[in-house]
Amino acid sequence: MVTISETLSNKERLEKVWHALQAAQQLQEDRLTWGINHVDLYVENIDGDWLEKWGEDEEELSEKLPINS
């Protein structure tokens, strides 16, 4: 016998799969519509200087964290 909690769990999992499928379909439609420029719809500051600053956030964070001895 299936309990209500298992049914809800299955329903929730199905909803997650459905949302993922819809997102994948939207990505495909955007790719077909915009071509390579569809990346601009999904990535913030793609033309910025993020590559030159790669790793700086980690260095600042490690300076602020206490070192465990």
N, C-alpha and C positions, 0 to 999 in steps of 0.2 A: 504494500500500500504506500502511495506517495504522499508525503506530508506537505503541508502548505509552504513551509520554509524551503523545501527542495524545489517546489514548483516556482516560487518566486525567484529562487536562485537561478534556475534554468531560464526563466523569463528575462531576468536581468542580463544574463550572459548572452542571450539571443539579441537583446536590444543593443548591447555593446558591439556585437558582430555586425548588426544591421547598420549602426552608425559608422563603423569602420568601412563597410562596403560603400556607403553613400559618400564618405570622404574620398575614398579611392576613385570612385566614379567621377566626382567633381574634379579631382586632380587630373584625371585623364581628359576630361572635357576641356579644362583650362589649357592643358598641354597641346591639344589639337587646335584650340582657338588661338592661343597666343604664341605658340611655338616655344622657342628657347626663352622668350621673355616671360613665360609663366612663372619662372623662378622669382621674379620681382614681386609676385603676388604673395609668396610664401616666406620669403627671406627678407628680414629687415636690414637695411643699410648694406646691401650687397656690394655697392661700389665704394664703401668706406675704407678706412685704414685698419680694419680688424686684423688683417694678416700681420701687419707690422707690429701691432700691439699684442699679438698672441703670447700668452703666458704672463703678461704683466699683472693681471688680476690675481693669479696664483701666487706671485711673488709678494704682492701687497698683503694678501691673506696670510701667508706663512709668517710674515713679519709681525702680524697682529696676534697670532695664536701663541699661547704659551708652549714652551718645549717641555715635553714629559721626560724626566730623567730616570 
